[in-house]
Amino acid sequence: MDSRHLRWKRMVSSSAAAPGGGPVSRVIVEPSSGIRGELTVPGDKSVSHRAVIFGSIAEGITRVSGFLFGEDNIRTMDAFRAMGVDIDADGASLTVKGVGLDGLMEPDDVIDAGNSGTTARLLMGLLAGQTFFSVITGDRSLRERPMGRVIRPLTAMGGAMAGRVENTLLPLAIMGRRLSGVEYSSPLASAQVKSAVLLAGLYADGDTTYTEPVKTRDHTERMLKAFGAPVSIDGNMVRISGRPTLAGTELVVPGDISSAAFFIVAALITPGSEILIRGVGINPTRTKIIDLLVRMGADIALLNRTTALPEPVADLRVRSSKLHGIDIGGEEMAGAIDEFPILCIAAAVADGKTTVTGASELRVKESDRIKAMAEGLTTLGVSVEERPDGVTIEGRQRLGGGSVKSYGDHRVAMSMIVAGLVSDGRIEVEDVSCIDISFPGFMDALKEVA
């Protein structure tokens, strides 16, 4: 085996099961001599979720191109099919035959959100204002993730729901009823909580106002406008008027910048690399990862900027760069919360120290991402100080080898695979089947450019 190039071998164990059922798989990665070429990444996961949700409750046809057929988005699609929405899939395109705001039907079974927090939390907001009963559950990981943060504002709007552990965890029973608008100031920055409240606001009498402490991703606000909803935005405040008529439309889902981030960092840290990633969404509430990497010394250029309704898009040219450590505060991390694992890989090979603070939210993602990344990097010989709300990482030029765990977290798994490109020995990443949650075909795409 030529150690200059990326190699992997998938090993299947029949003695254990992956999060979605099926075998545990492992990938072995060895160093690469450079990342070169052009590629596209799958459609944005967040935009894909919302395209199905809003298309389903609009009147008329919504056509969606670039849809991400990852496990999480399929959970959302299946939920609306269970509520009577006709959704046709053709390649990366969807046709959603909307039933209008009041056209959803009571599902005849429990809605299983799998591992998708977005599916569960956004549906909670939507289902709170229906005229029927519903139940949402998820896999073992999702059933341990906090839901009280969504339940509290929905209850203030008149919502009626009951969940485990004092109404904070799934499974959750929702007794749909007529809601009233509310003025809600959120104590935490969460696009999912904001989206759930705004979706409930569509079914509420009067106006609903949501104020967040830090501006979070605004895909829901953009989607509301695209479907003709009366929404106004003033800084960190969003207001929606209840009971509007939404009209079906044409949507283009851009490439997911969170998926592109793995290739961006791979090219930055692997000497002799240059890649072009085409058609990536550059929504300003999502590009904090680029800002942070540029602060670390990254050579990233945004080319051919355009707008694909409802999101801005560009091609990203990335060249290998000598990175240096930086300090990242909570407000900055809120804008790159999904990119924390791959940012840790960049920090691990940067000169000097990188410190992340104010990011306790990472403890309750698909895994405890602070713990998962600190443990994995320590295994690879990196000096890491783990704290309740972040980490301090001492960079080094090359990483050691070893066996690391993904903890069933797709972003941790892909980040550790990227780490293998600059290791002195091979890195074995356990349980990579979870990658299909957001990036089916990730390993094939990386092999193409590595």
Secondary structure, 3 states (H helix, E strand, C coil): CCCCCCCCCCEEEEEEECCCCCEEEEEEECCCCCCEEEEECCECHHHHHHHHHHHHHCEEEEEEECCCCCHHHHHHHHHHHHCCCEEEEECCEEEEEEECCCCCCCCCCCEECCCCHHHHHHHHHHHHCCCCEEEEECCCCHHHCCCHHHHHHHHHCCCEEEEHHHHCEEEEEEECCCEECCEEECCCCCHHHHHHHHHHHHCEECEEEEECCCCCCCHHHHHHHHCCCCEEEECCEEEEECCCCCECCEEECCECHHHHHHHHHHHHHCCCCEEEEEEEECCCCCCHHHHHHHHCCCEEEEEEEEEECCEEEEEEEEECCCCECCEECHHHHHCCHHHHHHHHHHHHCCECEEEECCCHHHHHCCCCHHHHHHHHHHHCCCEEEEECCEEEEECCCCECCEEEECCCCHHHHHHHHHHHHHECCCEEEECCHHHHHCCCCHHHHHHHHC
